[in-house]
Amino acid sequence: MNNPFKLDNKTALVTGASSGLGRE
């Protein structure tokens, strides 16, 4: 059951990247 964890990680990465781009 390592699917939800990986998905959560990807979501966090996407959110962080989006936030960083918006801040820039």
C-alpha positions as CSV (number, residue, x, y, z in Angstrom):
1,M,0.0,0.0,0.0
2,N,2.6,2.5,-1.1
3,N,0.4,4.1,-3.7
4,P,-1.4,6.8,-1.6
5,F,1.9,7.8,-0.1
6,K,3.5,8.3,-3.5
7,L,0.4,10.1,-4.8
8,D,0.5,12.4,-1.7
9,N,4.2,13.1,-2.3
10,K,3.5,14.1,-5.9
11,T,0.6,16.3,-5.0
12,A,2.8,18.1,-2.4
13,L,5.5,18.6,-5.0
14,V,3.1,20.0,-7.6
15,T,1.5,22.3,-5.0
16,G,4.9,23.5,-3.8
17,A,6.0,24.1,-7.4
18,S,2.8,26.0,-8.3
19,S,3.1,28.1,-5.1
20,G,6.8,28.9,-5.9
21,L,6.0,29.9,-9.5
22,G,3.1,32.1,-8.3
23,R,5.3,33.7,-5.7
24,E,8.0,34.4,-8.3
